[in-house]
Amino acid sequence: MSATSTSVSVEALPSAYPHSKSNLASLTIAQALAGANTTVIFATGAIVGSTLAPNQALATLPISLFVVGMAACALPAGVIAQRRGRGAAFLVGTACGVIVGLLSALAVVLGSFWLYCVATFFGGAYAAVVFSYRFAAADCVPPDRRPRALSFVMAGGVFAGVIGPQLVNYTMDLWAPYTFAVTFLAQAAVAVLSALILLRVRIPPPVALQSISAPRPMRVIAFQPKFMIAVICGVVSYLLMNFLMTSAPLAMRMCGLPQKAANLGVQWHVVAMYAPGFFTGSLIARFGAHKVIMAGLLLTGLAAAIGLSGVDVDHFWLMLIVLGIAWNFGFIGASALVLQSHRPEEKSRVQSFNDFIVFGSVAVGSFLSGGLLTVYGWSTVLWLSFVPLTVAVVILGGASIARAKQRA
C-alpha cells in the first residue's frame, strides 16, 4: 500500500473525529469573537490614526501595518502549529489579541501614534492566526466534509461584523477624553474569552493523520498546478476585495456622500463576505472548487462594473455587497484547493505558505489603493482591478478545460 493511500484510509475513519461537532461550534464562536478584533481596528484605525499622527498623510498607516502583520506572521504561525500543534498557535494568536487591545488603550492615553502602529501590527498577527481556524476546521472532520467545515467556520465572521461595531458604539465614550480607550480594553477582554473557548477544541493528534512518507520539499509542492491555481485565485480574490473595499469609503466621501452611508456600506459588505459561508461549502461539494472560484471571480468583475456605472449611494452599496459575496466564493474555493494540494504531514507548512503569499499581496494592495484613488480617481481604481482579474480567469479557465479533457 502506498503512502498516499495509507493517509487517506486513516483519515477516512469516522472514529478519528469524535469531537467534530463541538470542535466546529467552538471554532465558529471563536471566529466570531476574534473577527471582532479586525472589525474594531478597521472601524477605529483611521480615526485614531488621524488624531494621533504627526502628519495626516500617515493617518492610514496603522491599518496598513495591520495587513503587514498578517503577512509577516502567517509563516511563524504555521511553524508553531507544525511543531507544537494548532492549540499552541491559537494561544499565541489570542495573546496577540490581548496585546493589541492593551497597547491601543495605552497609546490613546499617552497620545502615542507609533505605539498605536505597533499595536495594530499585533492585531494583524492575531488575524493571521484567526484565518488558520478554517484549516483547523478541516482537520476536525473526514475528507469528504472538509469544504463544508471550512466554509461554516468562516461564516462566524457574520457575527464579528455585528459584535465589533456594537463594541465600539457602547464603549467609545466611556473614558473621556480618551475616546476608544475602553473599546480597546474590551477588545482585549474579548480575546481572552476567545482563548477560553479555543481551549475546548480537540483536534485529532497529528500522529494519527501522518503518512509513512517524508514531507516533500516546499518547491515541489509550490509548483503543483493545483496549488499554483489556488494561490493565484486566492491572491486575486483577496487582493481585489481589499483594494476596492479600502478605497470605497474614501471614494464615497470624495463624491460628496455622507460618512454614515460609507459606514453602512462597509457593514453590509462584511456581512456579505461571511454570510455565504453557510452554504459555500455545499456548493463546492456539489459543483467543485474550480466552478465556485470562477463564480467568485466573475462576481468581482460584476462588482467593478457596478462601481463604474455610477457614484450614487446605491451603486456603492450594491458594489460592496457583490464584492463581499465574490470574495467568499473566491477565497473559500481557493482554500479548498489548498487542502487538495498537500499530504497530512505537510499541511501546516503549505497552508501557512499559502496565507503568507495571499496576505503579502494584500499588504501591497493596501498601500497602493489610497494613493491611486487620490491621484487618479475612483474610475481608474475600478478599471485597474480588471487586469489581475482577467489573468486569474484565463488561468482558471484553462485549467478547467484541461481537467475536462482529461476526464473525457
C-alpha positions as CSV (number, residue, x, y, z in Angstrom):
1,M,0.0,0.0,0.0
2,S,1.3,3.5,-0.9
3,A,2.0,6.3,1.5
4,T,-0.9,8.3,0.0
5,S,-3.4,5.5,0.3
6,T,-2.3,4.9,3.9
7,S,-3.0,8.5,4.7
8,V,-6.4,8.5,3.1
9,S,-7.6,5.3,4.8
10,V,-6.6,6.6,8.2
11,E,-8.2,10.0,7.7
12,A,-11.4,8.5,6.4
13,L,-12.1,6.6,9.7
14,P,-15.1,8.3,11.4
15,S,-13.6,7.2,14.8
16,A,-10.7,9.6,14.2
17,Y,-13.1,12.6,14.7
18,P,-15.0,12.0,17.9
19,H,-15.3,15.7,18.7
20,S,-16.1,17.1,15.3
21,K,-19.4,18.9,16.2
22,S,-18.1,20.5,19.3
23,N,-14.9,21.5,17.6
24,L,-16.7,23.2,14.7
25,A,-19.0,25.0,17.2
26,S,-16.1,26.2,19.2
27,L,-14.1,27.4,16.2
28,T,-17.1,29.2,14.7
29,I,-17.7,31.1,18.0
30,A,-14.0,31.9,18.3
31,Q,-14.1,33.1,14.7
32,A,-16.9,35.5,15.6
33,L,-15.2,36.8,18.7
34,A,-11.7,37.0,17.1
35,G,-13.1,38.5,13.9
36,A,-14.4,41.4,16.0
37,N,-10.8,42.3,16.7
38,T,-10.4,43.1,13.0
39,T,-13.7,44.9,12.8
40,V,-12.7,47.2,15.7
41,I,-9.4,48.0,14.1
42,F,-11.0,48.9,10.8
43,A,-13.7,50.9,12.5
44,T,-11.3,52.9,14.6
45,G,-7.9,52.8,12.9
46,A,-8.3,55.7,10.6
47,I,-9.9,57.9,13.2
48,V,-7.3,57.2,15.9
49,G,-4.5,57.4,13.3
50,S,-5.8,60.8,12.2
51,T,-6.0,62.0,15.8
52,L,-2.5,60.8,16.8
53,A,-0.5,61.0,13.6
54,P,2.2,63.7,13.4
55,N,1.3,64.1,9.7
56,Q,-2.1,63.4,8.2
57,A,-0.5,61.5,5.4
58,L,0.3,58.8,8.0
59,A,-3.3,58.5,9.2
60,T,-4.0,55.2,7.5
61,L,-0.6,53.7,8.3
62,P,-1.9,51.7,11.3
63,I,-4.4,49.9,9.1
64,S,-1.7,49.2,6.5
65,L,0.6,47.8,9.3
66,F,-2.3,45.6,10.3
67,V,-2.2,43.9,6.9
68,V,1.6,43.8,7.1
69,G,1.3,42.0,10.4
70,M,-1.0,39.4,8.8
71,A,1.6,38.7,6.1
72,A,4.6,38.7,8.4
73,C,3.1,36.4,11.0
74,A,1.5,33.8,8.7
75,L,4.6,31.7,8.3
76,P,5.7,31.8,12.0
77,A,2.1,30.8,13.0
78,G,2.5,27.8,10.7
79,V,5.8,26.8,12.2
80,I,4.3,26.9,15.7
81,A,1.3,24.8,14.6
82,Q,3.6,22.3,13.0
83,R,5.9,21.9,15.9
84,R,3.6,22.5,18.9
85,G,0.2,21.8,17.5
86,R,-2.6,24.2,16.4
87,G,-3.7,24.7,20.0
88,A,-0.3,26.4,20.8
89,A,-0.7,28.6,17.7
90,F,-4.2,29.6,18.8
91,L,-3.0,30.6,22.2
92,V,-0.1,32.7,20.7
93,G,-2.7,34.4,18.4
94,T,-5.1,35.2,21.3
95,A,-2.1,36.6,23.3
96,C,-1.5,39.0,20.4
97,G,-5.2,39.9,20.5
98,V,-4.8,40.8,24.2
99,I,-1.7,42.8,23.4
100,V,-3.3,44.8,20.6
101,G,-6.1,45.9,22.9
102,L,-3.9,46.8,25.8
103,L,-1.3,48.6,23.7
104,S,-4.0,50.5,21.8
105,A,-5.6,51.7,25.0
106,L,-2.2,52.8,26.3
107,A,-1.4,54.6,23.0
108,V,-4.7,56.6,23.3
109,V,-4.0,57.6,26.9
110,L,-0.4,58.5,26.1
111,G,-1.2,60.1,22.8
112,S,1.5,57.9,21.0
113,F,0.9,57.3,17.3
114,W,3.8,54.9,16.9
115,L,2.7,52.8,19.9
116,Y,-0.6,52.5,18.2
117,C,1.1,51.4,15.0
118,V,2.9,48.6,17.0
119,A,-0.5,47.6,18.4
120,T,-2.2,47.2,15.0
121,F,0.8,45.1,13.8
122,F,0.0,42.7,16.7
123,G,-3.7,42.9,15.5
124,G,-2.5,41.6,12.1
125,A,-0.6,38.8,13.8
126,Y,-3.8,37.8,15.6
127,A,-5.8,37.9,12.3
128,A,-3.2,35.7,10.6
129,V,-3.9,33.0,13.3
130,V,-7.6,33.5,13.1
131,F,-7.6,32.8,9.4
132,S,-6.0,29.4,10.2
133,Y,-9.2,28.4,12.0
134,R,-10.6,27.5,8.6
135,F,-7.9,24.9,8.1
136,A,-8.2,23.7,11.7
137,A,-11.9,23.0,11.0
138,A,-10.9,20.8,8.1
139,D,-8.7,18.8,10.4
140,C,-11.7,18.1,12.6
141,V,-13.8,16.2,10.0
142,P,-13.4,13.4,7.4
143,P,-12.1,14.4,4.0
144,D,-15.5,14.5,2.3
145,R,-16.8,17.1,4.8
146,R,-13.8,19.4,4.7
147,P,-15.1,22.1,2.3
148,R,-18.3,22.4,4.3
149,A,-16.4,22.6,7.6
150,L,-14.0,25.2,6.3
151,S,-16.9,27.3,4.9
152,F,-19.0,27.0,8.0
153,V,-16.4,28.3,10.4
154,M,-15.7,31.2,8.1
155,A,-19.4,32.1,8.4
156,G,-18.7,33.0,12.0
157,G,-17.4,36.3,10.6
158,V,-21.0,37.4,10.1
159,F,-21.4,37.8,13.9
160,A,-18.0,39.5,14.0
161,G,-19.5,42.2,11.8
162,V,-22.1,42.8,14.4
163,I,-20.0,42.4,17.6
164,G,-17.2,44.7,16.5
165,P,-19.4,47.8,15.7
166,Q,-21.5,47.3,18.8
167,L,-18.4,47.1,21.0
168,V,-17.3,50.4,19.5
169,N,-20.7,52.1,19.9
170,Y,-21.2,51.2,23.5
171,T,-17.7,51.8,24.8
172,M,-16.1,54.6,22.8
173,D,-17.0,57.4,25.1
174,L,-16.9,55.7,28.5
175,W,-13.5,57.2,29.4
176,A,-13.5,60.9,28.4
177,P,-11.4,62.4,27.0
178,Y,-9.7,59.2,25.9
179,T,-12.0,58.1,23.1
180,F,-11.9,54.4,22.3
181,A,-9.6,53.6,25.3
182,V,-12.3,51.4,26.9
183,T,-13.1,50.0,23.5
184,F,-9.6,48.7,23.2
185,L,-9.7,47.3,26.8
186,A,-12.9,45.5,25.9
187,Q,-11.2,44.2,22.7
188,A,-8.5,42.6,24.9
189,A,-11.2,41.0,27.1
190,V,-13.0,39.5,24.1
191,A,-9.6,38.0,23.0
192,V,-9.4,36.3,26.5
193,L,-12.9,35.0,26.1
194,S,-12.0,33.6,22.6
195,A,-8.9,31.9,24.2
196,L,-11.1,30.2,26.8
197,I,-13.4,28.9,24.0
198,L,-10.5,27.6,21.9
199,L,-9.3,25.5,24.9
200,R,-12.4,23.3,24.2
201,V,-11.1,22.4,20.7
202,R,-9.8,18.9,20.5
203,I,-8.1,18.4,17.1
204,P,-7.1,14.9,16.3
205,P,-3.4,14.3,17.1
206,P,-1.0,14.8,14.2
207,V,0.4,11.3,14.5
208,A,-3.0,9.8,13.7
209,L,-3.1,11.6,10.4
210,Q,0.5,11.1,9.2
211,S,1.5,9.1,6.2
212,I,4.6,6.9,6.2
213,S,6.5,9.1,3.7
214,A,8.7,12.1,4.4
215,P,7.3,15.6,3.6
216,R,8.1,16.9,0.2
217,P,10.2,20.0,-0.3
218,M,8.2,23.2,-0.5
219,R,9.4,23.9,-4.0
220,V,7.9,20.6,-5.2
221,I,4.5,21.4,-3.6
222,A,4.5,25.0,-4.7
223,F,4.9,24.1,-8.4
224,Q,2.0,21.7,-8.4
225,P,-0.6,23.1,-10.9
226,K,-3.4,22.8,-8.4
227,F,-1.5,24.7,-5.7
228,M,-0.4,27.4,-8.1
229,I,-4.0,27.9,-9.2
230,A,-5.2,28.0,-5.6
231,V,-2.6,30.7,-4.7
232,I,-3.3,32.8,-7.8
233,C,-7.0,32.8,-7.3
234,G,-6.7,33.3,-3.6
235,V,-4.4,36.3,-4.1
236,V,-6.6,37.9,-6.8
237,S,-9.8,37.3,-4.8
238,Y,-8.5,38.8,-1.6
239,L,-6.3,41.5,-3.2
240,L,-9.2,43.0,-5.2
241,M,-11.6,42.8,-2.3
242,N,-9.2,44.7,-0.1
243,F,-8.2,47.0,-2.9
244,L,-11.8,48.1,-3.7
245,M,-13.1,47.9,-0.1
246,T,-10.3,50.1,1.2
247,S,-10.9,52.7,-1.5
248,A,-14.7,52.7,-1.5
249,P,-15.3,54.7,1.8
250,L,-12.9,57.4,0.8
251,A,-14.3,57.5,-2.8
252,M,-17.8,58.0,-1.3
253,R,-16.5,61.0,0.7
254,M,-14.8,62.4,-2.5
255,C,-18.2,62.1,-4.2
256,G,-19.9,64.1,-1.5
257,L,-21.7,61.2,0.2
258,P,-22.2,61.2,4.0
259,Q,-19.9,59.2,6.3
260,K,-22.9,57.3,7.7
261,A,-23.6,55.9,4.2
262,A,-20.0,54.7,3.9
263,N,-20.1,53.1,7.3
264,L,-23.4,51.2,6.5
265,G,-22.0,50.2,3.1
266,V,-18.9,48.6,4.8
267,Q,-21.1,46.9,7.4
268,W,-23.2,45.2,4.7
269,H,-20.0,44.4,2.8
270,V,-18.7,42.5,5.9
271,V,-22.0,40.6,6.2
272,A,-21.8,39.7,2.5
273,M,-18.3,38.4,2.9
274,Y,-19.2,35.8,5.5
275,A,-22.9,35.0,5.3
276,P,-22.5,32.8,2.1
277,G,-20.2,30.6,4.3
278,F,-23.3,28.8,5.5
279,F,-23.7,27.2,2.0
280,T,-20.4,27.8,0.1
281,G,-19.0,24.5,1.3
282,S,-22.1,22.7,-0.1
283,L,-21.6,24.4,-3.4
284,I,-18.0,23.3,-3.6
285,A,-19.0,19.7,-2.7
286,R,-21.6,19.7,-5.5
287,F,-20.0,21.7,-8.3
288,G,-16.3,21.6,-7.4
289,A,-13.9,24.3,-6.2
290,H,-13.0,25.4,-9.7
291,K,-16.5,26.4,-10.6
292,V,-17.1,28.2,-7.3
293,I,-13.9,30.2,-7.6
294,M,-14.8,31.1,-11.2
295,A,-18.2,32.4,-10.0
296,G,-16.4,34.5,-7.4
297,L,-14.0,36.0,-10.0
298,L,-16.9,36.8,-12.3
299,L,-18.8,38.4,-9.4
300,T,-15.7,40.6,-8.7
301,G,-15.9,41.8,-12.3
302,L,-19.6,42.5,-11.9
303,A,-18.9,44.5,-8.7
304,A,-16.3,46.6,-10.6
305,A,-18.8,47.1,-13.4
306,I,-21.5,48.3,-10.9
307,G,-19.0,50.8,-9.5
308,L,-18.3,52.1,-13.0
309,S,-22.0,52.6,-13.7
310,G,-22.5,55.4,-11.2
311,V,-21.5,57.1,-8.0
312,D,-24.7,57.3,-6.1
313,V,-25.1,55.6,-2.7
314,D,-27.0,52.7,-4.2
315,H,-24.1,52.0,-6.7
316,F,-21.5,51.9,-3.9
317,W,-23.7,49.7,-1.6
318,L,-24.5,47.2,-4.3
319,M,-20.9,47.1,-5.4
320,L,-19.7,46.4,-1.9
321,I,-22.3,43.7,-1.3
322,V,-21.5,41.9,-4.6
323,L,-17.8,42.3,-3.8
324,G,-18.2,40.6,-0.4
325,I,-20.0,37.6,-1.9
326,A,-17.3,37.4,-4.6
327,W,-14.6,37.3,-2.0
328,N,-16.3,34.5,-0.2
329,F,-16.6,32.3,-3.2
330,G,-13.1,33.0,-4.5
331,F,-11.3,32.8,-1.1
332,I,-13.0,29.8,0.3
333,G,-12.9,28.0,-3.0
334,A,-9.1,28.6,-3.3
335,S,-8.7,27.4,0.4
336,A,-10.5,24.2,-0.6
337,L,-8.0,23.7,-3.4
338,V,-5.1,24.2,-0.9
339,L,-6.5,21.3,1.1
340,Q,-6.2,19.1,-2.0
341,S,-2.5,20.2,-2.6
342,H,-0.8,18.7,0.4
343,R,-0.3,15.5,2.4
344,P,-1.3,15.4,6.1
345,E,2.2,15.8,7.3
346,E,2.7,18.8,5.1
347,K,-0.4,20.7,6.0
348,S,0.9,23.4,8.4
349,R,3.8,24.4,6.2
350,V,1.7,24.5,3.0
351,Q,-1.3,26.3,4.5
352,S,0.8,29.0,6.2
353,F,2.9,29.4,3.0
354,N,-0.3,30.0,1.0
355,D,-1.5,32.6,3.6
356,F,1.8,34.3,3.5
357,I,1.6,34.8,-0.2
358,V,-2.0,35.9,-0.1
359,F,-1.7,38.3,2.8
360,G,1.6,39.7,1.5
361,S,-0.1,40.6,-1.8
362,V,-3.0,42.2,0.1
363,A,-0.5,44.3,2.0
364,V,0.9,45.7,-1.2
365,G,-2.6,46.4,-2.5
366,S,-3.4,48.1,0.8
367,F,-0.5,50.5,0.5
368,L,-1.3,51.3,-3.2
369,S,-5.1,51.8,-3.1
370,G,-5.3,55.1,-1.3
371,G,-2.6,56.8,-3.4
372,L,-4.1,55.5,-6.7
373,L,-7.5,56.8,-5.7
374,T,-6.3,60.2,-4.6
375,V,-4.1,60.7,-7.7
376,Y,-6.1,59.0,-10.5
377,G,-9.7,58.7,-9.2
378,W,-12.3,56.0,-8.4
379,S,-12.8,55.0,-12.0
380,T,-9.1,54.3,-12.6
381,V,-9.1,52.1,-9.4
382,L,-12.1,50.1,-10.8
383,W,-10.6,49.7,-14.3
384,L,-7.2,48.6,-12.8
385,S,-9.0,45.7,-11.0
386,F,-9.8,44.1,-14.3
387,V,-6.1,43.4,-15.0
388,P,-5.3,40.8,-12.3
389,L,-8.9,39.6,-12.6
390,T,-8.5,38.7,-16.3
391,V,-5.3,36.9,-15.6
392,A,-6.9,34.7,-12.9
393,V,-10.0,34.0,-15.1
394,V,-7.8,32.9,-18.0
395,I,-5.6,30.7,-15.9
396,L,-8.5,29.1,-14.0
397,G,-10.5,28.7,-17.2
398,G,-7.5,27.0,-19.0
399,A,-7.1,24.6,-16.0
400,S,-10.8,23.8,-16.0
401,I,-10.7,23.0,-19.8
402,A,-7.7,20.8,-19.3
403,R,-9.4,18.9,-16.5
404,A,-12.5,18.4,-18.6
405,K,-10.4,16.9,-21.5
406,Q,-8.6,14.5,-19.1
407,R,-11.9,13.2,-17.9
408,A,-13.2,12.8,-21.4
